[in-house]
Amino acid sequence: MADRPPTSGFLGNLTPEEARAFLRRGRRRRYRRGAALFREGEHSEGVLAVLTGRVKVSFFTDQGREIVLAVRGPGELLGELSTIDGEPRSATGTALGPVEALAVAAEAFTTFLEEYPRVALVLLRTVSRRLREATRRRIEYGALDTTGRVAARLVELAEQYGEASEGHVRILLPLTQEELAGWVGASREAVSKALGALRARGWIETHRRGITVLDPTALLGYTR
């Protein structure tokens, strides 16, 4: 169990007083790997703040194909838009491993924002950052081929969830090739081919449910 709030994301940008007030308003919940924290189309009961673990946020098309939108880690807030506007959830959140999250009911979250108005600015910055992420990815779809988009996601994963050692970066996030394909908007076969091309260049190594970036500079350069 997380005894202290994470120091990154939405929670990391709260003052100690704000963080304590936020934590008092919620209930801690635990999820197993593969469990859904929430599902698209559901009515929102409030927000979830990730305390430990990683959550995959995705959307399913009418044909059943999963489109991965983001991976959120400790400190990140989930479900804020549907809580604010009252619309159904627009995505599904799935635990990528054991996850502990704080659930804050919609009314309690609204009251919290009214009592601590500075947090509304923190929330606005969070939404703005995510909008920029979405814009950048839309640009990537038009400017990069599948290999370039895979390289861009690996750079992002290495920066956010990587463990550096002797110039290499091991990505500590158990994403399957199918999930990576849903993230870059390509087929699993195309992603497998792209990973093979990056391996052939000596930029990455692939392991069972894991990837090591051998040359971060080269991989980053390929996305520009």
N, C-alpha and C positions, 0 to 999 in steps of 0.2 A: 504494500500500500504506500502511496506517495504521501509522506508526512508534510512536505513543504510544496508549495505551488511551483510549477516549472518556471524557469527564468527566461523563457523565450515565448514567441507568439503573443497572443492576446493577453494571457495571464502575466507574461513577463513584462508587459508594459503598464501594468497596474502598480500603483503605490502599495506599500505594505498594508495600509489601512483599507484601501479598495479591495485588495486581494482577500484579506480576512473577511470583509463584508460579503464578498462574492461567494467564498467558500461556505460561509454560514447559511447561505440561501439554498444550497444544493444537497443532493444525496449522491453518495458514491455508488457507482455500479461497475461490475466486472463482466467482461465478455471473453469468451473463448475465441481462438482463431477461427475465422470463417463465420462468426456470428454477426448478424445485422444489428447495428446500433439504431438505425432507422431506415425506412424504405421510401422510395419515391412514390408520390401520390398520397401518402398518409397525411392526416391532419397533424400539425405541429403541436406538441405539448410543451415545448420549451427548447432551450439550448443545451448543448453538451460541450463541456470543456475537457479535452484530452489531458489526463494526468500522466499516464504511462502508456507506452505502446504506440502503434501506428494504425491509422485508419485509412482505408482506400475509399475514395468518394467516386462513384461511378453512376452512369446512366445506361439504361437498357433500351435499345430500339424496339420497334414493333416486331422485328424479326428475331428478337432475343439476343442480339449482339451487344456485348458490354463495351461501353466507351468509358475509359478511365479518365476522370477529370483532374484528380489530384491525389496526393498522399499527404495526410495531415498527422503531425506528431505532437509530442507533449507541449502544452501551452496553447494549442490552437483551439479556436471556438468553431463549433459546428451547428448549423441550423439557425443561424441568426436572421437570415432573410425571411424565412417562412414564419419565424416567431414575430418579426416586426410587422410584416404586411398581411399576415393571416392566411396566406395562400398555402396550398398543399406543398409538401416537400418536393423539390425538383430533382433530387438525386438519392442514391442509396449509400449508406456508410457501412463498410464491412471491416471487421477487425483482421489485420494482417498477422496478428499474433495475439497473445494475451494483452488485453487493454483494460485500463481502469479510467473511468470518466466520471465527471461530476455533472449530474443532471439538474438543471435549474428550470423550474416551471416558468411559463411565459409571463404570468402576472408578476412573479417574484423578480424576473429579469427586468421587466419594465419599471418596477418600483426601484430597483437597484440603479437603473440609469437616471431616474428622476432624482434620487438622493445623491448621486455622484455624477453630476453632469459632465465632468472632464472625461469620464469613460466613454461618452458618446463620441468624442473626438478620436479616442483609441479605436473604437469600433469602426468609425469612418475610415481611418487609415488602414485598418485590416481589410475592409471591403475594397478600398482603392488599390491596395497591393495585389489582391486577387484579380481585380479587373485588369491590371497591367499584365499579370501572368497570362490571363486568357487572351489578351490582345497579342502578346508575344508569340503564343502558340499558333494563333491564326495566321500570323505572318510566316511562321515556320512552314505551315502547310503549303503556302504558296511559293516559298523561296527554296525549300530543301526537298531532296528526294527522301525515300524511306531510310537510307543509310544515314543521311544527315540528321533526320528527325530522331533516329535511335541514338545517334551520337549526342545530340542535344539533351535527351532525357538522361543519358548516362552521366553527362557532365553535371546536370542538376542533382541527380541522386548521389553522386560522389561528393558534391559540396554539402548536401544536407544530411546524408546518412552514411558518409564514408569514414573509414578509419585509415589514416595515413601511416605508411611505414616504408622507409627507404625509397621515397619517391613514387611509390605505388599507393593506390587507394582501393581498399576492399569495401565494396558497397554492402552495408549491413542491413539489407532489406530483402525479404524473401518474395520477390516478384517472379511469377512464371513468365515464359515467353508469350503466352496468350494474353496475360495482363499487360505486358509491355506493348504488345500489338494493339490492344485497346487504347493504350495511352498515346500512341503515335499515329493512330488512324490507318493501320495497315493490317494485312493478313498475318497469321502466325508464320506462314511459309516465307513471306517477304522479310519479316523480322529475323527469322533464323538465317536467311541469306545475308542480311545486313550485318548481323553479329559475326558471321563467318568472314565477311570482308574486313571488318575491323580487327578480327583475330589475325587474318593474313598480313595485315599491316604491322602487326606486333604492338597494337595499341591497347588491347584488352586480353584477358584470359577469362574463360567461362568455366564455372564449376556447377555442381548440382545445386540449383536454386541460389546461385551467387555469381557475381562478376567482380573481377579485379581490374581496375584501370591501371595499365602499365605506363602509359604516357599521357597524362592529363593535358599537357600543353598541346600536343598534336590533336587530341580529340576535340579540344576546345576550338582550335584553329579550323577544323573541318566544318564546324557549324557556322562559320562566318564567311 
